[in-house]
Amino acid sequence: IFGCFIGESGAMSSQLKEENMVFLVSEKQRVTHAVVKRQDVIKGIVKVPHLDYTVTSSQKGVLTIFNNQKILLDLPFYFHQDTAWITGCEFLPQLKCVVSVTERTVIIWDYKSKGSQNNCFIIKPMENGLLCVCTVTVSDHLAKDDILMGDDKGYVHLLAVTSDHFGLKQCKDKKESQLQVLDSETFTIVKRKLHDDWVVKVKCISNLNCFGSCSSDSIHSFVLDDIKQLEDNL
């Protein structure tokens, strides 16, 4: 439980007691985004503890990285091309990139390559509309990440991405576009039908080597499945 106390620092200290179990903060601050010129909605927010980052994705296409004080980097995706609404985001721990999904595409943002114009990759077309995304954290491969995605047809997809997919595609002499489109057929993607309705949330449970899938399906609203069975098909 969090509380907000606005006032002098002395007034706050007088209220702090050992039995007080509510965390008090001196003020509440609103963080504004300079590139957002129209009404938008945050569709995904991910904490990256080891980097002290928070990653957000907005419905109309802005990916942003915050630290605990300010906006570090942002990618105003809708400024570059007309795209479907973003439905979720995640952080890839091995490749150290941001992944986000729209209704028909997967976006990989290599935020580290500030000096390069070619640091955002679009994987498309995807077979169904993607509604949610999460990272599989059981892999110890240093140059590979597995991504779980749920779609609007009840399928859960597992997509494997490696540094070879993106590192070899970058060209320092090529500066005409910040986006590179990659054919989804060049990637290894396996899928499994788990629901008869939209998959609204997927989550990897690394300690159990499994993943959970939530759906608006009234019969199979929650499914717990073995992640290894999907990975064996990659």
C-alpha positions in Angstrom: 0.0 0.0 0.0 1.4 3.4 -1.0 0.4 6.8 0.2 1.2 10.2 -1.0 2.1 13.1 1.3 2.7 16.6 0.0 4.3 19.1 2.3 7.4 20.2 4.1 10.0 17.6 4.8 9.7 18.3 8.6 6.0 17.6 8.5 6.6 14.3 6.9 9.2 13.1 9.3 6.9 13.9 12.2 4.4 11.4 10.8 6.8 8.5 10.3 6.5 6.0 13.1 7.6 2.4 13.5 4.0 1.1 13.5 3.2 3.0 10.3 3.1 0.4 7.5 2.3 2.8 4.7 5.1 4.0 2.5 5.0 7.8 2.2 6.5 9.8 -0.7 7.1 13.5 -0.7 5.3 14.2 -4.0 3.7 12.6 -7.0 5.2 13.5 -10.4 3.7 13.2 -13.8 6.1 12.2 -16.6 5.2 13.6 -20.0 6.4 12.5 -23.4 7.5 15.0 -25.9 6.8 13.0 -29.0 3.2 12.1 -28.2 1.0 14.7 -29.7 -2.3 12.9 -29.6 -4.3 10.9 -27.1 -2.6 7.5 -26.4 -2.9 4.5 -24.1 -0.1 2.5 -22.4 -0.6 -1.1 -23.4 2.5 -2.7 -21.9 4.9 -1.9 -19.0 7.9 -4.1 -18.1 10.5 -3.7 -15.3 14.1 -4.7 -16.0 15.6 -4.9 -12.5 19.2 -5.6 -13.4 19.4 -2.5 -15.6 17.1 -0.4 -13.5 14.9 0.2 -16.6 11.2 0.4 -17.1 10.0 -0.3 -20.7 6.6 0.9 -21.9 4.7 0.6 -25.1 1.8 2.8 -26.1 -1.2 1.7 -28.2 -0.3 4.1 -31.1 3.3 3.0 -31.3 5.7 4.7 -28.9 8.3 2.5 -27.2 10.0 4.2 -24.3 12.8 3.2 -21.8 12.9 5.0 -18.5 15.3 4.8 -15.6 14.2 5.8 -12.1 14.7 9.5 -12.9 13.8 10.3 -16.5 13.2 9.1 -20.1 16.3 7.5 -21.5 15.3 6.6 -25.0 12.2 6.4 -27.1 11.1 5.1 -30.5 8.1 6.9 -32.0 7.2 4.0 -34.1 4.1 5.5 -35.7 6.1 8.4 -37.1 7.8 6.0 -39.5 4.9 4.0 -40.9 1.3 3.3 -40.6 1.0 0.2 -38.4 -1.6 -1.7 -36.4 -1.9 -0.9 -32.7 0.7 -2.2 -30.3 -0.7 -4.8 -27.9 2.3 -5.6 -25.6 6.0 -5.4 -25.0 8.8 -7.3 -23.2 12.6 -7.2 -22.7 14.9 -9.8 -24.3 17.6 -10.5 -21.6 20.1 -12.3 -23.8 20.0 -10.0 -26.8 19.3 -6.9 -24.7 16.6 -5.6 -27.0 13.0 -4.6 -26.6 10.3 -6.7 -28.3 6.8 -5.5 -29.0 3.9 -7.0 -30.9 1.1 -5.6 -33.0 -1.9 -7.3 -34.6 0.3 -8.6 -37.4 3.9 -7.9 -36.7 6.7 -8.4 -34.2 9.0 -5.4 -33.5 12.6 -5.9 -32.2 14.2 -2.6 -31.1 18.0 -2.6 -30.5 18.0 0.5 -28.4 21.8 0.2 -27.8 22.7 1.2 -31.3 22.1 4.9 -30.9 24.4 5.9 -33.7 22.9 3.6 -36.3 19.8 4.4 -38.3 19.0 0.7 -38.7 18.2 -0.4 -35.2 14.5 -1.5 -35.4 13.4 -4.7 -37.1 9.9 -5.7 -38.1 9.0 -9.4 -38.5 5.9 -9.9 -40.6 3.5 -11.2 -41.6 2.2 -13.1 -38.6 -0.5 -15.6 -39.3 -3.0 -14.3 -36.7 -3.5 -11.2 -34.6 -1.0 -11.0 -31.7 -2.5 -9.9 -28.4 0.2 -10.5 -25.8 3.9 -11.3 -25.4 6.4 -12.6 -22.8 10.0 -13.7 -22.7 11.0 -17.3 -22.0 13.7 -17.1 -19.3 14.8 -20.8 -19.1 17.3 -20.6 -21.9 21.0 -20.1 -21.1 22.0 -19.4 -24.7 23.9 -16.1 -24.7 22.9 -15.1 -28.2 19.3 -16.4 -28.3 15.9 -15.5 -26.8 12.6 -17.3 -27.1 9.4 -15.3 -27.2 5.9 -16.5 -26.3 3.0 -14.8 -28.0 -0.8 -15.3 -27.8 -3.1 -14.6 -30.6 -6.8 -14.0 -31.4 -7.4 -17.6 -32.6 -6.5 -19.3 -29.3 -2.9 -20.2 -30.3 0.3 -19.7 -28.4 3.4 -19.1 -30.6 7.0 -19.7 -29.6 9.4 -17.6 -31.7 13.2 -18.1 -31.5 15.4 -15.0 -32.3 19.2 -14.9 -32.3 21.8 -12.3 -32.8 22.4 -13.6 -36.4 18.9 -12.5 -37.4 19.7 -8.9 -36.6 23.4 -8.3 -36.4 24.1 -9.4 -39.9 21.3 -7.3 -41.2 22.7 -4.0 -40.1 24.6 -1.9 -42.5 26.4 1.3 -41.3 26.4 2.8 -44.8 22.6 2.5 -45.1 20.8 5.5 -43.5 17.6 5.9 -45.4 15.3 4.1 -42.9 15.3 3.2 -39.2 13.1 0.2 -39.9 14.0 -3.1 -41.5 11.4 -5.6 -42.5 12.2 -9.2 -42.1 10.2 -12.1 -43.5 8.6 -14.2 -40.8 9.2 -17.3 -42.8 13.0 -17.0 -42.1 12.3 -17.5 -38.4 11.6 -20.7 -36.5 8.0 -20.4 -35.1 6.0 -23.2 -33.5 2.5 -22.9 -32.2 -0.1 -24.8 -30.2 -3.8 -24.5 -30.0 -4.8 -24.1 -26.4 -8.0 -22.1 -26.4 -11.1 -21.4 -28.5 -11.0 -17.7 -27.9 -8.5 -14.8 -27.6 -5.3 -15.5 -25.6 -5.1 -12.3 -23.5 -2.0 -13.2 -21.3 1.0 -15.5 -21.5 3.6 -15.9 -18.7 6.7 -18.1 -18.5 7.2 -19.8 -15.1 10.9 -20.7 -15.3 11.2 -22.6 -12.0 8.6 -25.1 -13.3 9.8 -25.1 -16.9 6.3 -24.3 -18.0 4.1 -21.4 -19.1 0.6 -20.2 -18.3 -1.9 -19.0 -20.9 -5.1 -17.1 -20.0 -8.0 -16.7 -22.4 -11.6 -15.4 -22.5 -12.5 -19.0 -23.5 -15.2 -20.0 -20.9 -14.1 -23.7 -20.9 -10.3 -23.4 -21.1 -9.7 -20.0 -19.5 -6.3 -21.0 -18.0 -3.9 -23.6 -19.3 -0.5 -24.6 -17.7 1.7 -26.3 -20.3 5.3 -27.6 -20.6 7.6 -25.1 -22.3 10.1 -27.8 -23.1 7.7 -29.5 -25.5 7.4 -26.3 -27.5 11.2 -25.7 -27.4 11.9 -29.2 -28.7 10.1 -28.3 -31.9 12.2 -25.2 -32.6 
